[in-house]
Amino acid sequence: LIRDALDKPSLKAVCCMDKSSPGGSMGALFNEVSAAAYRTNARPMMTNYIYGLGGRDFSVDEAKRIMKEQKAHDDAGHITTNIQQFSGLRGPKLGFYEIRRS
């Protein structure tokens, strides 16, 4: 079912929201969804957000910010942020797996 939902030419960017952060790897939902998308014709851009760590709340404003980032990926035709980011943490913005375009 997930693969069928991801195999649409109109789908350009997918953001997986995980509530847990396995040390040194992507979130579990991201891994499952990206595996399902691997063999689709659409091949959408995939990003992973980890939210709610330490019991932190996830706000509507944070959801809007993430949606704007997804729109920016779609407009640019490539991922414009790190593939994995953490939402709602104190301190500097934290993210991993940067894509460098040559």
C-alpha positions, 0 to 999 in steps of 0.5 A: 500500500505504501509503495502504491501511494508513493508511485505517483508522478505528481508526488515530488517530495516526501517527509517522514516524521519519526518520534524516535532517534536511533543513534547514528541512523535514520528514523525507522519510518523513514527507512521503511518508506524509502525502501518502499519508494526505491522501486517506484517510477516516481522516486520522490525526494525523501527527508526525515524529521525527528520530533518530540524528543525528550517529550517536547511538543510539536507545534503547528508553526513547526509543521508549517515550517517543515511544509515550506521546506518541502515546497522549497525542495519541490521548487528547486528540484532537489533537496535544499536542506539536510536529509535528516533534521531534528525538530523542536530542540533547543540550540542550533539547528541540527541535521545530518546527511547534507547533499552537495550538488556539483 
